Every structure is written in structure tokens, then in C-alpha cells.
Amino acid sequence: MKKISVIAALLLSSQAHAALTAGDIMFTAFNADEDGLSFVTFVDIAANTTIYFSDNEWTGTAFNTGESYNQWVSSSVVSAGSVVRFSAYDVAGLSASTGTLSRATVSNSSNWGISNSNETVYAFLGSAANTPTTFLSAITNGTFAADGALTNTGLTAGVNAIQLTSKAGASTNPDYAEYNGVRSGLASFADYKAIVANVNNWNVDTVNNSTSAALVPNTTAFTVAVTTPVPEPENIAMLMAGLGLLAFKRRQAR
């Protein structure tokens, strides 16, 4: 019995910390004035997981050059629903609200800032910062057609990648945007993915006047509704049989 319990615990642990896939994290804020980003995770992220972020454009087969690579490492388990904020992305003192954000060693440029036009940022796993193995999400204030492709990334705009300029009324190159949709009440974290990916659920800067540097994005965690499990029919049948047996035993004891 003890061995079975240990095996079950290991299986549950491996499921909770399975490898991340496309859409498991999604951007929730983009600020070119403050050079900041935020993302939400829809699954538990295991401790010591490294996620890379780059604003070099993906060509369909590789990243180009001229911009930077950063890496974020989870210092402990990051629970599903958590929102992580990166601030001061463009200076030596860059920081993250959870975990550790630093320059990746392969960064071939000191062009660390996030541009207020034609900028695409990718989040991905990789064997190195410039060698992605799994793309997790992307966000652009330009277009994926011209400013960083989604070809061969496994990402799709409106599904697990966000094109801010696709929102009606948005400026050509917005420098600030933030998800402003629901963060509670849904049955599962996966149910939030389509809502976050829908740019119509974002507040997108329509002025582009470089006045958003002091804005702090909403980092409220996402939560799911707590529901009471409905017993399976076979469990109900077993319960009724057990109650019947108990009543029979009591009658015999009289």
C-alpha cells in the first residue's frame, strides 16, 4: 500500500509539472514606455524552469539579430493563475515580481528596450536562448505578417498569440496595452485562454503618446470556480448498497 501511495504521488507530481506547451502562458500586459511585460500561467510551473523572452524577430526558421534575449527562472513552483510582471526590462536592474529575470548569455545586443512600434516579443523554451524548442506565446504591437512571423512556432494569433493592432480603433503601433477581461469565475484555467488571446478583451492605447511609463498593470491572479463534485452513478449505487447492508445488520442485532 505504501509503495502504491508513493507511485501515485510521483504520478501526480509529474502531471502537475509536465512540460509547458503553446498557450500554457499568455501575455497580459505590454508597455513600451516603461519597458515592461506581464504574463499569466494557466498551469503550475515547476521550480527552476527557464523561460526565454526575445524581441528578435522570428523568420520562420530562426531568430534574426540586433535585439536581445532575456531569461526568467522560477525560483519555486509558480501556481496556475499567477501573474508575473517584468519591469525595467531595458536597464541593468531589470526585475520580475516572481522568480529571477536576467540577460541571457547569448544576447548579442545591448538593444534591450521594447519598441513602441513594430515590436514582437516571444516567450519560449529552448536548449539555449536563441534556440527555441517550444514556443509558448507571443505578442506584437505591429503585425505578425511584417514584424515577426508565427511560421513554424505552433502559435496562432487570437489563440495563443496576441496582435494588439487587430483591435478596432487601436493605433497603428500602440505602446501600451493590458488585458482587462475576467479573472475569476470560470470552471478551469484553460477556459481563460481564448479570452486572454482575444484582443477585444484588452485595453489598447489608441493615442501612442509615450505617457504610459508610470502605469502599473493589473497583476491580480486568475482563479477558477470551486464546484462540488457530482457523485458518479456507480458511487451512488455503492453508497445505497452500503446503507442497506448497515440497516440489515442493525435489524439482525435487535
C-alpha positions, -999 to +999 in steps of 0.1 A: +000+000+000+028+024+009+045+017-025+013+024-043+009+057-024+044+068-034+039+059-070+006+078-071+022+109-056+050+108-082+025+105-110+005+134-097+037+155-093+048+147-129+014+157-142+013+190-123+048+198-136+046+185-171+065+203-199+049+236-209+032+238-243+019+266-265-007+287-247+002+275-212+014+310-205-001+341-221+010+378-221-014+401-201+004+434-204+028+452-229+043+486-220+069+500-244+071+532-224+081+515-192+097+486-210+076+461-191+057+429-197+033+406-177+022+371-183-002+346-167+004+309-163-025+286-168-006+256-154+017+251-125+053+259-135+079+237-118+107+253-097+138+261-117+120+262-150+137+286-175+116+305-200+133+327-226+120+360-239+132+377-270+122+407-292+144+395-321+121+387-350+115+350-358+119+344-395+102+311-397+133+291-391+155+312-368+158+345-349+174+374-366+199+396-348+201+432-334+180+428-303+182+410-270+174+378-252+163+375-216+157+345-194+133+341-165+138+313-139+111+302-115+127+301-080+099+279-067+066+264-080+045+291-096+009+281-093-016+282-121-034+315-123-004+335-111+006+367-130+043+375-133+053+411-140+086+422-156+097+458-150+126+479-162+132+454-190+156+479-207+181+486-179+207+467-159+183+465-129+156+446-147+133+426-123+104+402-120+077+401-094+083+363-090+114+344-099+146+359-114+148+378-147+183+383-163+201+388-196+207+356-214+243+349-222+238+347-260+224+383-261+243+399-290+230+434-285+225+460-258+193+470-275+172+458-245+142+481-248+108+473-261+100+495-291+067+514-293+064+503-329+067+471-349+078+451-319+072+414-313+081+396-281+083+358-280+082+335-249+097+301-254+115+271-240+149+263-256+182+245-254+196+280-255+182+315-256+185+316-293+175+280-300+138+276-292+123+241-288+087+251-278+071+285-283+047+294-255+032+327-266+039+359-285+027+395-285+032+423-311+023+459-314+029+456-351+017+426-371+029+390-372+029+393-410+056+420-411+072+423-376+080+388-365+064+356-380+045+329-363+055+304-390+067+271-375+062+283-340+029+264-333+014+297-323-018+313-338-029+349-334-061+350-314-054+316-299-021+318-281-005+349-296-018+384-294-017+411-321-026+443-305-033+462-337-061+439-346-083+456-322-107+480-339-097+516-331-062+508-319-034+530-331-011+516-357+016+508-332+002+510-296+029+515-269+007+503-241-019+475-237-033+455-209-058+426-206-089+438-188-112+408-191-124+384-164-100+368-140-124+347-119-155+325-121-145+302-150-145+264-144-109+258-154-078+278-162-078+265-197-111+283-202-093+317-199-070+311-228-094+321-256-105+352-236-070+364-230-060+358-266-089+379-278-076+414-282-111+428-278-107+420-241-077+443-239-073+480-232-051+491-261-036+526-262-051+545-291-030+576-286+006+564-287+019+595-269+046+579-247+029+587-214+024+552-201+057+548-184+042+551-149+013+527-155+014+496-134-005+466-149-031+446-131-013+416-115-044+401-098-042+363-101-067+343-121-089+319-102-113+291-110-148+285-096-149+259-068-175+233-076-189+204-056-182+172-073-212+153-085-210+116-074-208+091-102-238+067-106-217+037-095-206+055-064-242+063-055-251+027-060-223+016-037-234+041-011-270+029-012-259-008-010-238+001+020-266+018+037-289-011+030-263-035+044-260-014+075-297-013+080-298-051+076-271-056+102-289-034+127-321-054+122-302-086+129-287-072+160-321-065+176 
